[in-house]
Amino acid sequence: MFAMDCNRNYNHFQHTPLLLLSFLEQKGCQNIDDEEARAAREMAAELIRIADLLEQRVLFQAAETLTKKLDTCPEQFWVRHLSDGVQGLLRQVAEAKEFKKELVEMAFTFVLMKTVCERVPQFLFRLYGSVVQYFGSR
């Protein structure tokens, strides 16, 4: 199986800690201190290691499928399609079972969102809203 090199791809995910901190702030964690920020950065590093488990072919196929679904359906169904895409990735990546399921879901969700938005940048804000809803419903 081809796995991405974490060091090589860190530049692609260099803003993951900021995204994670932003996500935590939206979830009601407005007063994040230095220790919590450090913990968020450590979690972001773990998310990057998990995301590296994805084969490019598998990720691109999942992103293409999700992009087509998002392009042809009302926004109210985006969370369901996002969830289906993430669950599909979970089934395809056996190595992900060695990590906490919640972290794997978060990593796969962020990578899938990033890949879709690279293809269709105008989805960014609406898909980000769907990601927040997806995690809020858990």
N, C-alpha and C positions, 0 to 999 in steps of 0.2 A: 504494500500500500504506500502511495506517495503521500507524505505528510509535509506540511510547510515547515521551514526552518524558523523557529521562534525569533531568533536574533535578526534574521534577514527581514522578517515581516513586521518587526516591532514598529518600524516607521509608519506602516499602514494603520497601526492601532495606537499611535502615540497619544491620541486624545481620549483614549478609553477611560483613564482615570477622571478626566473632566466630565465626560459623558456620564460616568457612574455617579460622580458627585452631583451633577445636575439632576440625575434621576432621583437620588436620595433626597435632594432638596424638594423636588416636586412631590415626593411621598410624605412630606411633612417633617423632614429632618433639617430645618433651616439653620440650626446652630451647630454646625459641624466643627469640632475643635481639631487641633493638630493630630491628636491620637486617632480620632475617627477618620481624618483625611488620610493618614498613613495606612490605616486598615483598609480604606477604600482603594488605595493604590496597590496594596498587596492583593486584594481581591481582583483588581483589574489585571494584575500580572498572572494570576491563576486563570482568569477568563481567557487571556491570550494563549496560555498553554493549552487550554481546552480547545479553543478555536483552531489551533494548529493541527488538531486531529482530523479535521475535515479535509478530504481530498478535494482538489479544485474541481474535478469533474462532477462530483456529488453536489458540491456547493453551487456550481453554475447551473446544474440541472434544476435544483431546488429553487434557485433565484429566478430562473426563466419561467418555471411553472407558476411561482407566486406572482411574478410580474404580469403574466397573462391574466391570471385571476383578478388581480387588483385593477387591471386596465379595463376589465369587462363587467365589473360588478359594482353595486353601490357601496359607498364607504362604510355603511353600517355592518357589512359582512367582512371587512378587512381583518378584524381581530380573529375571527374564526379561520380565515384562510392563513393568516400568520401562524396561528396555533397548529394547523394541519401541517404547514411547512416545517415547523420546528419539530413536531412529533415524528415526521418522516425522517428528518435528519437523525434524531435520536435512535430510530430503529436501524439506520444504516451504519452507524458508527459504534461498533462493539466496544472499542477502547474507552468510550465515554463512560462506561459503567464503573470505572475505577474512581470517578469523581462524584461529588455531591450532585444529585439530579438538578437541584435548583440552580447551581452554578453552570452546569452544562446547558440547561435551557436558556439561561441569561446569555451565555457566550454565543450559542448558536443563533439566538434571536438577534443579537447585535450584529453578528457577521452577516446574517441573512438580510437584515435591514440595510446594512452598508452596501452589500452587493447589489441589491435591488435599486437603491438610490443612485448608485454609480451608473446604472443603466438608464434610469428614468429619474433625473434629479427633481422634477416637479412633484414626485411622491414624498419627498423628505418630510415636510411638516405633517402631512396627514398620516404617513406611516409611523412617524415618531409618536403621534397621538395614539395610534393603535397599539404601539409597543407599551406605552404607559398604561393603557387600558388592560392590555394582556397581563402585565405584571400586577396591576391593581386587582384583578379578578382572582388572583391566586391566594 
